[in-house]
């Protein structure tokens, strides 16, 4: 008789365990969302090289922006007059969808004018080109394209 009761209790615990794994919140896990797309070619630290205005004028920035895209979907940015390793002007999250890049600024010491930026991007070997994503406002005239380069061939800050 005792073994029958143990079997019933064991089956009941097994069913509750299976149910807990299947129902969101019971096992302490949130339902999984779709994976966020992130282009691994962006994962590096990029240095702003050129700004191209809508009239085609090209200029080099006086205080280039360094922006780091990390594999976990975070980003950190700093102007080169500061040290990237110890100070960040702003930080946030990034994701890609096709050739579209979305940046969400979540905090910082020197925040850009918007909290969300969306535009087109291209990665060409050691160059990152951002179309319509304007993270700086010290350029005379509307800038349409920003060109970034890797500070070193492996993408690390030197």
N, C-alpha and C positions, 0 to 999 in steps of 0.2 A: 504494500500500500504506500509506503514511504517513497519508493522509487517512482510511483505514478505522480505523486504530488511534486516531487523534484522535477520530473519531466515537464509537467504543466507549468511550473514556475519558470523553468529554463526556457521554454518556448515563449512564454509571456515576455521575459526579459529580452529575448532575441527579437521579437516583434517590435517592442518599444525601441530597441537600439536601431533597427532598420528604419523605423519611422522617424527617429531623431535625426538620422543622417539625411533623410529625404525632405524634411520640412524645414524651410529657412527659419533661422532664429532659435530652434530648439537645441541644436548642437553648437550654438554660439557663432555660427558662420553666417555671413550675409550671402544672399544669392549672388552668384558670379555674374558680372556684366560682361559684355562682349569685350574682347581684347582691344586695347587702344592701339591704333596703328602708329608706329614710329619708324621712320626710315633710318636704318643703321648707318647710312652714309653721312648723316648729319652729326653723329656722335663724335665730337671733337671740340677743341677750343679754336674759335675763328677770330681773326683780327680784321677789323674794318680797313679796307684798302682804298676804295673809291666810292664816290657818290656821283650819280648821274641824274641831272635834273631833267624836267620834262622837255626842255629845249635842246637837250643833248649835251649841255655843258658838263664837263667832268672836273671834279676837284678831289683833292686828297684831304682827309680830315686832319685838323690840327691836333685833336685829342681823340685818336681812334677808339672805338668801342671793341672790347674783347667780349665775346659771348661764348659760353660753354654749354653745349647740349650734351646731356648725360643719358646713358642707356635706360635709366629708371624713369625717364620722362621729365626730369627737372632741368632747369636752365639757370645759369648765373651770368650776370653781365657786369662789367666794370670798364670805366674809361681808363686808358693806359697810364694816365697820371697817377692812378692808384695801383696797389699791388693786388693782383687777381687772387692770390692764395690767402690773403688776410682780410680783404674788404670787398664788398659787392655793392654796386649802385642799386641793382634790383635783381630779383629772382622770381621764378615762377615755374610753369609747366609748359610742355610743348607736345604737339601731336601732328601727324601728317595724315592726309587723305588724298591719294593720287599725287598731283603736283602742288597741292595746297598745304600750307603750313599755318597752324594756329598757335599763337603764343598767348598764354594767360599769365599776367603779372600778378603775383600774390603778395609781394612785399618788397621793401627796399629802403635805402637811405636817400636815394635821389631818383624818384619814380618818374617814368615817362608819362605823357599826358593821358594815355588811355590804359585800361586794364586788360583789354583783349585786342589782339592784332591778328588779322587773317590776310594772307596774300599768297602769291605764287612763289615757289622756290625752285632753284636748279643747283645741283651739285655737279661740278665739272672737275674731276681730279682733285686739285688742291684749291678750288675756288667754290665759294657758296655765293649765289646771287639771289637776293631777295627783291621781289617785285611788289611794291605797294605796302611794305612793312617798314614804317618810318619810326624808329626807336629813338631818334635824336631830333632836336628841334633847333640846332644852332647853324643850320645850313641856310644860306641866303637863297630863297626861292624854293618852290616845291620840288622835292626830290622824289623821283619815281623808282629808282633802282639803287640798291646798295650792294656793293661787291665786297666779300670777305675772303681772306686767304688763311690757310693754315700757317701758324707761326713757324712750324717745323714740319718736315715731311710726315712725321708720325702723329701730327696733330697736337702735340704737347707744347705747353708754354715753355719757351727757352729763356 
